[in-house]
């Protein structure tokens, strides 16, 4: 693979990851504002929002070091779709469950994206950028693990609240 092609693939992947992380923020921020009965979920989302903001900074630093700009169009488009997804779940009677499923799926999407980016960085001779990408990957893996480990307790709490006639949605 030609060096310019590998660089192009890497830069495109970085821009996509930047937009993906902005989309993640547009999904999580509305969710956390609506949570009332699941403080552990709210705390974890707030933590992951801060991590995601750091991930965006790391991606911007990598792009800057390559003299590349982020894609504003991708950022705006994916942020919009993330906001629409979050709004769609807000009208569901089982919003907390739908958000949990969607967040778990999105975390795994991000994990795959970072694994691919790390591979391209290795192949393309960008080893100096692997640490930043690995830091992002580790945070995404930790969030996916937490979501996986807590799905049962969130579901049980949702069912218990619903059974008791209390607000179970968020």
KETI-787661 format. One record per residue (C-alpha): x, y, z; chain. Coordinates in pm, 1 decimal. Example, Ala and Ser with C-alpha at 12.3 -4.5 7.8 and 13.67 -1.06 7.14 Angstrom:
REM KETI-787661
u->1230.0, v->-450.0, w->780.0, vexvo->A
u->1367.0, v->-106.0, w->714.0, vexvo->A
REM end
This chain:
REM KETI-787661
u->0.0, v->0.0, w->0.0, vexvo->A
u->138.7, v->337.2, w->-99.2, vexvo->A
u->238.0, v->567.4, w->184.3, vexvo->A
u->2.8, v->842.4, w->65.9, vexvo->A
u->-291.0, v->599.5, w->54.6, vexvo->A
u->-221.2, v->475.7, w->406.4, vexvo->A
u->-194.6, v->833.2, w->531.5, vexvo->A
u->-519.9, v->919.5, w->357.9, vexvo->A
u->-694.9, v->620.6, w->516.7, vexvo->A
u->-554.1, v->717.7, w->856.2, vexvo->A
u->-659.2, v->1082.4, w->827.8, vexvo->A
u->-1007.5, v->989.0, w->708.0, vexvo->A
u->-1039.8, v->748.2, w->1000.9, vexvo->A
u->-928.6, v->1018.2, w->1244.8, vexvo->A
u->-1182.6, v->1264.7, w->1105.6, vexvo->A
u->-1452.0, v->998.2, w->1123.8, vexvo->A
u->-1355.2, v->921.5, w->1484.5, vexvo->A
u->-1369.7, v->1290.6, w->1570.5, vexvo->A
u->-1720.9, v->1312.8, w->1426.9, vexvo->A
u->-1816.1, v->986.6, w->1599.8, vexvo->A
u->-1710.6, v->1127.6, w->1937.5, vexvo->A
u->-1910.5, v->1444.1, w->1876.5, vexvo->A
u->-2206.0, v->1221.3, w->1794.0, vexvo->A
u->-2150.2, v->1036.2, w->2121.4, vexvo->A
u->-2169.7, v->1365.5, w->2311.3, vexvo->A
u->-2491.8, v->1458.2, w->2131.3, vexvo->A
u->-2638.6, v->1125.9, w->2244.9, vexvo->A
u->-2516.3, v->1123.7, w->2604.9, vexvo->A
u->-2576.2, v->1485.4, w->2706.1, vexvo->A
u->-2955.1, v->1478.1, w->2653.1, vexvo->A
u->-2973.7, v->1137.0, w->2819.5, vexvo->A
u->-2799.3, v->1247.2, w->3136.1, vexvo->A
u->-3023.4, v->1555.0, w->3167.3, vexvo->A
u->-3334.9, v->1334.5, w->3174.3, vexvo->A
u->-3218.8, v->1076.3, w->3427.9, vexvo->A
u->-3385.9, v->1093.9, w->3769.3, vexvo->A
u->-3420.3, v->739.8, w->3904.3, vexvo->A
u->-3088.3, v->591.6, w->3795.6, vexvo->A
u->-2814.1, v->796.7, w->3966.6, vexvo->A
u->-2548.7, v->532.7, w->3897.4, vexvo->A
u->-2620.6, v->558.0, w->3523.1, vexvo->A
u->-2614.1, v->938.4, w->3539.9, vexvo->A
u->-2278.2, v->936.3, w->3719.6, vexvo->A
u->-2128.2, v->697.8, w->3466.1, vexvo->A
u->-2261.2, v->899.5, w->3171.1, vexvo->A
u->-2123.3, v->1220.6, w->3323.5, vexvo->A
u->-1785.1, v->1052.3, w->3364.5, vexvo->A
u->-1792.1, v->923.1, w->3009.7, vexvo->A
u->-1893.1, v->1264.2, w->2874.7, vexvo->A
u->-1574.5, v->1404.4, w->3033.1, vexvo->A
u->-1374.2, v->1114.8, w->2888.0, vexvo->A
u->-1528.1, v->1172.6, w->2546.0, vexvo->A
u->-1433.9, v->1539.8, w->2559.3, vexvo->A
u->-1076.9, v->1426.8, w->2631.5, vexvo->A
u->-1093.9, v->1180.5, w->2343.4, vexvo->A
u->-1194.1, v->1462.1, w->2110.5, vexvo->A
u->-897.7, v->1666.5, w->2232.7, vexvo->A
u->-659.9, v->1373.2, w->2170.7, vexvo->A
u->-798.0, v->1326.0, w->1819.4, vexvo->A
u->-759.8, v->1698.0, w->1747.0, vexvo->A
u->-398.2, v->1681.6, w->1867.6, vexvo->A
u->-326.8, v->1389.3, w->1633.8, vexvo->A
u->-494.2, v->1568.7, w->1342.3, vexvo->A
u->-301.2, v->1888.1, w->1422.5, vexvo->A
u->26.9, v->1697.6, w->1430.0, vexvo->A
u->-52.6, v->1574.3, w->1078.1, vexvo->A
u->-146.0, v->1930.1, w->970.2, vexvo->A
u->-504.2, v->1819.6, w->912.5, vexvo->A
u->-832.9, v->1980.5, w->1010.7, vexvo->A
u->-1133.0, v->1795.8, w->1142.4, vexvo->A
u->-1435.3, v->1759.4, w->917.9, vexvo->A
u->-1691.5, v->2014.1, w->1034.4, vexvo->A
u->-1951.3, v->1865.8, w->798.8, vexvo->A
u->-1910.8, v->1518.2, w->948.6, vexvo->A
u->-1911.5, v->1662.2, w->1300.6, vexvo->A
u->-2235.9, v->1851.7, w->1242.1, vexvo->A
u->-2408.0, v->1570.1, w->1053.2, vexvo->A
u->-2329.3, v->1301.8, w->1310.6, vexvo->A
u->-2408.6, v->1531.9, w->1603.4, vexvo->A
u->-2748.0, v->1596.4, w->1447.6, vexvo->A
u->-2820.1, v->1225.7, w->1399.3, vexvo->A
u->-2710.3, v->1158.2, w->1756.8, vexvo->A
u->-2946.3, v->1424.6, w->1887.3, vexvo->A
u->-3232.2, v->1279.6, w->1684.6, vexvo->A
u->-3163.1, v->930.6, w->1820.5, vexvo->A
u->-3162.3, v->1058.9, w->2177.6, vexvo->A
u->-3486.9, v->1248.2, w->2115.7, vexvo->A
u->-3647.5, v->937.8, w->1965.2, vexvo->A
u->-3578.3, v->736.6, w->2279.4, vexvo->A
u->-3716.1, v->1009.9, w->2505.3, vexvo->A
u->-4074.5, v->933.8, w->2401.7, vexvo->A
u->-4042.0, v->562.4, w->2472.4, vexvo->A
u->-4194.2, v->416.7, w->2786.8, vexvo->A
u->-3875.2, v->220.1, w->2839.4, vexvo->A
u->-3633.0, v->500.4, w->2757.0, vexvo->A
u->-3367.5, v->392.0, w->3007.2, vexvo->A
u->-3356.7, v->44.3, w->2854.2, vexvo->A
u->-3346.4, v->170.0, w->2495.6, vexvo->A
u->-3067.6, v->411.4, w->2589.9, vexvo->A
u->-2877.0, v->129.1, w->2758.7, vexvo->A
u->-2903.7, v->-91.6, w->2448.2, vexvo->A
u->-2807.0, v->191.2, w->2212.4, vexvo->A
u->-2516.9, v->304.2, w->2430.4, vexvo->A
u->-2380.0, v->-49.4, w->2448.2, vexvo->A
u->-2401.9, v->-85.5, w->2070.4, vexvo->A
u->-2240.1, v->254.7, w->2013.9, vexvo->A
u->-1954.3, v->179.1, w->2254.1, vexvo->A
u->-1880.0, v->-138.6, w->2062.4, vexvo->A
u->-1887.2, v->56.5, w->1735.0, vexvo->A
u->-1633.1, v->298.9, w->1882.1, vexvo->A
u->-1416.5, v->8.2, w->2001.0, vexvo->A
u->-1409.1, v->-133.6, w->1648.1, vexvo->A
u->-1325.5, v->208.8, w->1503.2, vexvo->A
u->-1030.6, v->259.5, w->1739.7, vexvo->A
u->-898.2, v->-92.3, w->1681.9, vexvo->A
u->-902.6, v->-24.4, w->1308.3, vexvo->A
u->-733.8, v->315.0, w->1352.6, vexvo->A
u->-460.1, v->160.0, w->1566.0, vexvo->A
u->-402.7, v->-102.6, w->1297.2, vexvo->A
u->-375.0, v->165.3, w->1027.6, vexvo->A
u->-139.3, v->366.6, w->1249.0, vexvo->A
u->81.3, v->59.3, w->1287.4, vexvo->A
u->70.4, v->-22.7, w->915.7, vexvo->A
u->120.1, v->335.8, w->803.2, vexvo->A
u->416.7, v->420.4, w->1018.0, vexvo->A
u->235.8, v->642.1, w->1267.0, vexvo->A
u->346.3, v->472.7, w->1590.5, vexvo->A
u->363.4, v->804.1, w->1773.8, vexvo->A
u->-14.5, v->830.1, w->1756.9, vexvo->A
u->-97.7, v->482.7, w->1886.7, vexvo->A
u->-84.3, v->585.4, w->2254.5, vexvo->A
u->-357.0, v->849.9, w->2210.0, vexvo->A
u->-574.8, v->607.9, w->2015.3, vexvo->A
u->-513.4, v->334.3, w->2270.7, vexvo->A
u->-616.8, v->570.2, w->2552.3, vexvo->A
u->-944.6, v->635.4, w->2369.9, vexvo->A
u->-991.5, v->263.2, w->2306.5, vexvo->A
u->-933.1, v->178.1, w->2672.5, vexvo->A
u->-1197.7, v->429.4, w->2784.6, vexvo->A
u->-1449.0, v->294.6, w->2533.2, vexvo->A
u->-1380.3, v->-62.9, w->2641.9, vexvo->A
u->-1427.9, v->34.0, w->3007.0, vexvo->A
u->-1760.3, v->202.6, w->2929.2, vexvo->A
u->-1883.1, v->-95.2, w->2724.8, vexvo->A
u->-1785.2, v->-326.7, w->3010.2, vexvo->A
u->-1970.6, v->-112.1, w->3263.2, vexvo->A
u->-2283.1, v->-101.9, w->3045.7, vexvo->A
u->-2267.6, v->-477.9, w->3001.3, vexvo->A
u->-2219.9, v->-542.8, w->3371.9, vexvo->A
u->-2500.3, v->-304.8, w->3470.9, vexvo->A
u->-2769.4, v->-392.2, w->3218.4, vexvo->A
u->-2925.2, v->-645.3, w->3452.6, vexvo->A
u->-2946.2, v->-405.3, w->3748.1, vexvo->A
u->-3088.9, v->-126.3, w->3530.9, vexvo->A
u->-3346.0, v->-366.5, w->3388.8, vexvo->A
u->-3441.5, v->-496.7, w->3733.2, vexvo->A
u->-3476.4, v->-142.9, w->3867.5, vexvo->A
u->-3685.2, v->-40.8, w->3564.9, vexvo->A
u->-3918.1, v->-338.9, w->3611.6, vexvo->A
u->-3946.8, v->-278.7, w->3987.2, vexvo->A
u->-4031.8, v->88.2, w->3943.9, vexvo->A
u->-4281.7, v->9.8, w->3670.9, vexvo->A
u->-4442.7, v->-261.6, w->3885.6, vexvo->A
u->-4471.5, v->-18.3, w->4176.1, vexvo->A
u->-4644.4, v->234.2, w->3950.6, vexvo->A
u->-4359.7, v->482.7, w->3978.5, vexvo->A
u->-4188.7, v->666.3, w->3696.2, vexvo->A
u->-3961.6, v->406.2, w->3547.0, vexvo->A
u->-3870.3, v->580.9, w->3223.9, vexvo->A
u->-3571.3, v->779.0, w->3343.4, vexvo->A
REM end
